[in-house]
């Protein structure tokens, strides 16, 4: 039996989490951890697989013998847009833990806005005891989710369990049991029914800057929240932040919860930090669990070596 070739790891995650996860991963295969300074000048030409998140741009030239590239996250725009890539399969990270975390963030933020979370946080800060009389139920509020991949499909199901009226949109038609869905031709109808807009779209040429004033102005303005709310945990490049800020200032949008931004980390001078109607989280909605990521990679390598097709392979034409 021939000796197995190495897997190279270049993950710009918390160093301690990568080191800890690698202790129990790839027991039958050599590992080249690029976070270890000892590997800085290592010959990578014998590496067979690469697991990456915002890797060194030279990695793909140095690792000339790769068979598969594994993304360290659900999104792959960080690879497709920033590197000259070999003609190899790119596999997205799809895992229950990541999916659950994203749905938890979406449900949390929808409930936060439903139950006047921003207003009550302000009252607590100012030591004001005042019950807000207007309190719609979840069933009164329509949440529209843009992006119905693995993450979006799970989010709509869990929002439905919480009692929200849920609808979904994707560029191509999708069918989800119990959920009204719309495709590209039905975007305006979808927006016109939506009180809370949830952005879970991948970043592609078609979605870059899609969340702008023109789109926000088409959201429902007669709903029980008084004005529409925007949540984005997909990709920061999908929102035009200058127009988003204007819409949050002039009332086109009532509020927003944002986990992603055009430039990350969010710059200190951004108005979003101090706007009273904005919740900011630091791209933490669905942080990748490194152990789960490496288990996912091991499972896909096992499929490949057993003669089975890889799962979750990226279509480079569509960008996801």
LOMAR-668232 format. One record per residue (C-alpha): x, y, z. Coordinates in steps of 0.2 Angstrom, whole numbers, padded with zeros to 4 digits, always signed. Layout:
BEGIN
XYZ
...
***
This chain:
BEGIN
+0000+0000+0000
+0007+0017-0005
+0011+0030+0008
-0003+0044+0008
+0002+0061+0002
+0000+0076+0014
-0014+0088+0017
-0009+0106+0019
-0018+0117+0031
-0019+0136+0029
-0033+0143+0040
-0033+0161+0046
-0043+0156+0062
-0038+0157+0080
-0021+0148+0081
-0025+0138+0097
-0041+0131+0089
-0032+0125+0073
-0018+0117+0084
-0031+0109+0095
-0041+0102+0081
-0026+0095+0072
-0021+0084+0087
-0036+0072+0083
-0037+0074+0064
-0029+0065+0049
-0022+0051+0059
-0017+0041+0043
-0010+0055+0033
+0004+0068+0035
-0001+0086+0039
+0008+0102+0034
+0002+0116+0045
+0006+0132+0037
+0003+0141+0054
+0019+0133+0060
+0034+0144+0056
+0044+0128+0053
+0034+0125+0038
+0036+0142+0030
+0049+0136+0017
+0043+0118+0016
+0041+0110-0001
+0022+0108-0004
+0023+0100-0021
+0019+0083-0014
+0003+0089-0005
-0013+0081-0011
-0027+0091-0003
-0028+0109+0004
-0039+0116+0018
-0039+0135+0017
-0047+0151+0023
-0039+0167+0016
-0023+0157+0013
-0006+0164+0007
-0008+0169-0011
+0007+0158-0016
+0000+0142-0009
-0008+0136-0025
+0008+0139-0035
+0019+0130-0021
+0007+0115-0019
+0007+0110-0038
+0001+0093-0035
-0016+0096-0027
-0031+0086-0031
-0045+0096-0021
-0046+0113-0012
-0057+0113+0003
-0064+0130+0009
-0064+0133+0028
-0081+0141+0027
-0098+0140+0018
-0093+0154+0007
-0080+0153-0007
-0079+0170-0013
-0063+0173-0003
-0055+0160-0014
-0064+0163-0031
-0061+0182-0031
-0043+0184-0024
-0033+0170-0031
-0027+0162-0047
-0033+0145-0045
-0028+0128-0053
-0042+0119-0062
-0047+0108-0047
-0063+0104-0038
-0067+0117-0024
-0078+0110-0009
-0088+0121+0002
-0089+0118+0021
-0107+0111+0024
-0110+0105+0042
-0124+0104+0055
-0115+0115+0067
-0112+0129+0055
-0130+0128+0049
-0137+0128+0066
-0127+0143+0071
-0132+0153+0056
-0151+0149+0060
-0149+0153+0078
-0142+0170+0073
-0156+0174+0061
-0170+0168+0073
-0162+0178+0087
-0161+0194+0077
-0179+0192+0071
-0185+0189+0088
-0175+0204+0094
-0183+0216+0082
-0201+0208+0085
-0200+0210+0103
-0193+0228+0103
-0176+0223+0109
-0167+0239+0103
-0180+0250+0112
-0179+0241+0128
-0160+0241+0128
-0161+0259+0126
-0173+0261+0140
-0162+0250+0152
-0147+0261+0148
-0157+0276+0153
-0166+0268+0167
-0183+0270+0160
-0198+0258+0165
-0210+0259+0151
-0220+0245+0143
-0221+0247+0124
-0240+0244+0120
-0238+0239+0102
-0233+0221+0102
-0236+0211+0086
-0235+0192+0086
-0223+0182+0075
-0237+0177+0064
-0241+0195+0060
-0224+0198+0053
-0217+0191+0036
-0199+0187+0036
-0192+0186+0018
-0176+0176+0017
-0165+0179+0001
-0154+0164-0002
-0161+0147-0001
-0145+0136+0000
-0141+0125+0014
-0141+0139+0027
-0156+0148+0020
-0167+0133+0019
-0163+0128+0037
-0166+0146+0043
-0184+0147+0035
-0189+0131+0043
-0184+0137+0060
-0192+0154+0058
-0208+0145+0053
-0207+0135+0069
-0206+0151+0079
-0222+0156+0071
-0216+0169+0058
-0224+0170+0041
-0209+0165+0031
-0206+0167+0012
-0190+0164+0002
-0181+0170-0013
-0167+0163-0024
-0161+0167-0042
-0167+0150-0048
-0183+0142-0042
-0183+0132-0026
-0196+0121-0018
-0197+0121+0001
-0212+0112+0009
-0224+0124+0017
-0214+0140+0012
-0219+0151-0003
-0204+0154-0013
-0200+0166-0027
-0187+0166-0041
-0178+0181-0050
-0194+0186-0060
-0203+0187-0043
-0191+0198-0034
-0203+0213-0033
-0217+0203-0027
-0206+0195-0013
-0200+0212-0007
-0217+0219-0007
-0223+0206+0006
-0207+0207+0017
-0207+0215+0034
-0190+0208+0040
-0177+0205+0025
-0164+0192+0029
-0149+0192+0018
-0140+0175+0016
-0134+0176-0002
-0117+0171-0008
-0106+0184-0015
-0106+0183-0034
-0106+0196-0049
-0125+0195-0048
-0127+0198-0029
-0113+0211-0027
-0121+0227-0020
-0139+0220-0022
-0144+0227-0006
-0146+0246-0010
-0159+0260-0009
-0169+0254-0024
-0171+0237-0016
-0175+0243+0002
-0188+0255-0005
-0198+0240-0012
-0200+0232+0005
-0217+0232+0014
-0220+0249+0023
-0237+0245+0030
-0233+0230+0041
-0234+0228+0060
-0216+0234+0063
-0220+0251+0056
-0206+0250+0044
-0195+0236+0036
-0180+0229+0045
-0164+0222+0037
-0153+0207+0043
-0137+0202+0034
-0127+0188+0038
-0122+0182+0020
-0108+0193+0013
-0103+0211+0016
-0100+0214-0002
-0119+0211-0006
-0123+0228+0003
-0120+0246-0002
-0116+0252+0015
-0117+0271+0011
-0135+0268+0004
-0139+0257+0019
-0134+0270+0031
-0144+0283+0022
-0160+0272+0023
-0157+0269+0041
-0156+0287+0044
-0171+0293+0034
-0183+0279+0039
-0183+0269+0023
-0177+0255+0035
-0183+0255+0053
-0168+0245+0059
-0154+0233+0054
-0144+0218+0062
-0127+0216+0052
-0114+0203+0054
-0105+0206+0038
-0098+0222+0030
-0090+0229+0015
-0073+0230+0024
-0069+0219+0039
-0065+0222+0052
-0078+0236+0052
-0068+0253+0052
-0069+0263+0068
-0076+0278+0060
-0091+0269+0052
-0108+0277+0058
-0115+0259+0060
-0106+0257+0076
-0116+0271+0085
-0132+0271+0076
-0146+0268+0089
-0156+0257+0077
-0142+0245+0072
-0135+0229+0080
-0117+0225+0075
-0109+0207+0077
-0091+0204+0071
-0094+0191+0057
-0098+0179+0071
-0116+0172+0066
-0109+0156+0060
-0091+0154+0065
-0083+0138+0058
-0079+0125+0071
-0062+0119+0066
-0065+0101+0072
-0081+0100+0062
-0072+0107+0047
-0058+0094+0048
-0071+0080+0050
-0080+0086+0035
-0063+0086+0025
-0059+0068+0031
-0076+0062+0026
-0074+0070+0008
-0057+0063+0006
-0064+0045+0011
-0077+0047-0002
-0065+0051-0015
-0053+0037-0011
-0068+0025-0011
-0072+0030-0029
-0087+0040-0024
-0090+0058-0030
-0086+0073-0019
-0101+0082-0011
-0104+0101-0010
-0092+0105-0025
-0093+0123-0031
-0100+0128-0048
-0087+0141-0053
-0099+0148-0066
-0112+0153-0053
-0100+0156-0039
-0107+0144-0026
***
